[in-house]
Amino acid sequence: MWVALAILAAVLLSIVVYLAKLDGRLHVRRSLEIEATPETVFGAIVDFKSWPEWSPWLMHEPDAKVLFSDDYQREGGSYNWDGKLIGAGKLSHVTIKPHGRIDQQIEFIRPFRSVSQVCWEFDERDDKTRVSWEMNGRMPFLFRFMARRMQPMIERDYDLGLALLNGYLDQSAPHPSIRFVGPVKLEDFNYWAIPCNGNLRQVEKARQPAIETLTAAAAGKTGLALTLYHQFDPLAVQYRAEIAIPVTEKMPLSNYTRRQFTGGRYYQVTLRGDHRFLPLAWHALSCHCRMKRVKLDLARPALEIYHDNPEESSDSNQISTALYIPTR
């Protein structure tokens, strides 16, 4: 018994020493140029009642309880949120310098307790405003090991929030609109594909030329073009992908190998907006599944299915793309 206790104590001590050596600090700063005056952008940030319209977190749970203090647009003003998916916490205005800077404090209560400092800065550039959103904080001691993975996730949250804010201020400005569809079942199909390995931007650059090449080889459109991501991880740097078009059994032989997609359970989100927002939509889908405790099966491919050709669309905000992540 004493030997077992000694081993347990040694393990606990090693864990404590390991965590003590980790920094655990978080620093995030993201910026976006918005075609609006600093007064307009500032007004949206200082008005907490506008946040449910563009928050990258509240979008996951529109029914979450949100309460505003009486002085929510002044120093000391705040709003509290409480939801089953997004946890609970409080965001408060600390100092407000009209049209120049807003300092805030964010307090997380659930799923764990922590406090971080948030800053907004507004820089006028001709008829535009460069708005910068910054956060400085530290992961709780027992969660320090998560800091390295949390940082890029928060960065994408901030990028998504700024893009949604841009759309809130101007519906005609390029912005994403994301709808969480839920569980679906995809059927089997055959396809021709062109391999494309690299980061998401490289895949994006190769997408349209590859689709045009495949469509020409098929002598016409055979169905909605798509991209398959193998062993998908939304935070990965490099991807093993295939840009593809569906084909039928009657299609003639070609230089492209006929492959088969095996259907199954998936979780779907629909993005309406420019394809440049696809990485943010994948991030939102991954976060949503994690919040809902959806069990993923990342050994199977994730899919993007393109309902519109961006080159044929006069309004990028109306381009529709369906994203599917495999589930168990």
ChimeraX attribute file (.defattr): number of C-alpha atoms within 10 A of each C-alpha:
attribute: neighborCount
match mode: 1-to-1
recipient: residues
	/A:1	6
	/A:2	7
	/A:3	8
	/A:4	9
	/A:5	10
	/A:6	11
	/A:7	12
	/A:8	12
	/A:9	12
	/A:10	12
	/A:11	12
	/A:12	12
	/A:13	12
	/A:14	12
	/A:15	12
	/A:16	13
	/A:17	11
	/A:18	12
	/A:19	16
	/A:20	13
	/A:21	9
	/A:22	15
	/A:23	14
	/A:24	19
	/A:25	14
	/A:26	18
	/A:27	16
	/A:28	17
	/A:29	16
	/A:30	18
	/A:31	17
	/A:32	16
	/A:33	17
	/A:34	23
	/A:35	19
	/A:36	19
	/A:37	19
	/A:38	22
	/A:39	14
	/A:40	13
	/A:41	21
	/A:42	23
	/A:43	15
	/A:44	17
	/A:45	15
	/A:46	24
	/A:47	14
	/A:48	23
	/A:49	15
	/A:50	14
	/A:51	19
	/A:52	15
	/A:53	15
	/A:54	21
	/A:55	17
	/A:56	20
	/A:57	20
	/A:58	20
	/A:59	20
	/A:60	22
	/A:61	16
	/A:62	12
	/A:63	11
	/A:64	18
	/A:65	13
	/A:66	17
	/A:67	15
	/A:68	16
	/A:69	14
	/A:70	10
	/A:71	13
	/A:72	19
	/A:73	21
	/A:74	17
	/A:75	17
	/A:76	16
	/A:77	19
	/A:78	24
	/A:79	21
	/A:80	17
	/A:81	18
	/A:82	19
	/A:83	17
	/A:84	14
	/A:85	18
	/A:86	19
	/A:87	16
	/A:88	20
	/A:89	21
	/A:90	18
	/A:91	23
	/A:92	23
	/A:93	23
	/A:94	17
	/A:95	15
	/A:96	18
	/A:97	11
	/A:98	13
	/A:99	19
	/A:100	15
	/A:101	18
	/A:102	21
	/A:103	18
	/A:104	24
	/A:105	21
	/A:106	20
	/A:107	18
	/A:108	18
	/A:109	15
	/A:110	14
	/A:111	12
	/A:112	13
	/A:113	12
	/A:114	16
	/A:115	18
	/A:116	17
	/A:117	18
	/A:118	22
	/A:119	18
	/A:120	22
	/A:121	19
	/A:122	23
	/A:123	16
	/A:124	18
	/A:125	14
	/A:126	9
	/A:127	10
	/A:128	17
	/A:129	22
	/A:130	18
	/A:131	21
	/A:132	18
	/A:133	20
	/A:134	18
	/A:135	21
	/A:136	15
	/A:137	17
	/A:138	17
	/A:139	20
	/A:140	16
	/A:141	14
	/A:142	12
	/A:143	13
	/A:144	20
	/A:145	16
	/A:146	13
	/A:147	19
	/A:148	14
	/A:149	10
	/A:150	13
	/A:151	15
	/A:152	14
	/A:153	18
	/A:154	17
	/A:155	18
	/A:156	20
	/A:157	20
	/A:158	24
	/A:159	20
	/A:160	24
	/A:161	22
	/A:162	24
	/A:163	24
	/A:164	22
	/A:165	25
	/A:166	23
	/A:167	20
	/A:168	17
	/A:169	16
	/A:170	14
	/A:171	12
	/A:172	12
	/A:173	16
	/A:174	19
	/A:175	23
	/A:176	27
	/A:177	19
	/A:178	22
	/A:179	17
	/A:180	17
	/A:181	13
	/A:182	14
	/A:183	16
	/A:184	15
	/A:185	14
	/A:186	15
	/A:187	10
	/A:188	10
	/A:189	14
	/A:190	16
	/A:191	21
	/A:192	22
	/A:193	23
	/A:194	19
	/A:195	14
	/A:196	20
	/A:197	15
	/A:198	13
	/A:199	14
	/A:200	18
	/A:201	12
	/A:202	13
	/A:203	21
	/A:204	18
	/A:205	10
	/A:206	16
	/A:207	19
	/A:208	16
	/A:209	12
	/A:210	21
	/A:211	21
	/A:212	15
	/A:213	12
	/A:214	25
	/A:215	19
	/A:216	11
	/A:217	16
	/A:218	19
	/A:219	11
	/A:220	10
	/A:221	16
	/A:222	15
	/A:223	15
	/A:224	14
	/A:225	25
	/A:226	23
	/A:227	25
	/A:228	22
	/A:229	21
	/A:230	16
	/A:231	15
	/A:232	21
	/A:233	16
	/A:234	18
	/A:235	14
	/A:236	10
	/A:237	9
	/A:238	15
	/A:239	19
	/A:240	16
	/A:241	24
	/A:242	22
	/A:243	26
	/A:244	24
	/A:245	24
	/A:246	22
	/A:247	19
	/A:248	13
	/A:249	9
	/A:250	6
	/A:251	11
	/A:252	10
	/A:253	10
	/A:254	11
	/A:255	8
	/A:256	13
	/A:257	11
	/A:258	16
	/A:259	14
	/A:260	13
	/A:261	15
	/A:262	12
	/A:263	14
	/A:264	14
	/A:265	17
	/A:266	21
	/A:267	23
	/A:268	22
	/A:269	24
	/A:270	21
	/A:271	25
	/A:272	22
	/A:273	22
	/A:274	20
	/A:275	19
	/A:276	14
	/A:277	20
	/A:278	21
	/A:279	17
	/A:280	22
	/A:281	27
	/A:282	22
	/A:283	18
	/A:284	25
	/A:285	25
	/A:286	19
	/A:287	17
	/A:288	22
	/A:289	20
	/A:290	13
	/A:291	15
	/A:292	12
	/A:293	10
	/A:294	15
	/A:295	11
	/A:296	17
	/A:297	16
	/A:298	16
	/A:299	11
	/A:300	20
	/A:301	21
	/A:302	23
	/A:303	22
	/A:304	21
	/A:305	19
	/A:306	19
	/A:307	15
	/A:308	15
	/A:309	14
	/A:310	17
	/A:311	8
	/A:312	9
	/A:313	12
	/A:314	9
	/A:315	13
	/A:316	21
	/A:317	20
	/A:318	17
	/A:319	20
	/A:320	21
	/A:321	23
	/A:322	20
	/A:323	24
	/A:324	26
	/A:325	26
	/A:326	25
	/A:327	20
	/A:328	11
